């Protein structure tokens, strides 16, 4: 689960979901205003790719929780 600043509406949710859909190897479990839950395979280092995709969409990841 990631905490994301800058998401304030359903358009933001769609933008983040579309950005995450471009990251291969993850499963997007849920995108809501201010939070994102993704399933990342154990042992992979895809959290950087997930964070980069969200930030490239114009939002800021403020916390990552397991």
Buried (B, 14 or more C-beta within 10 A) or exposed (E): EBBBEBBEEEEBBEBBBEBBEEBEEBEBEEBEEBBBEBEBEEEEEBBEBBBEBBBEBEBEBEEEEE
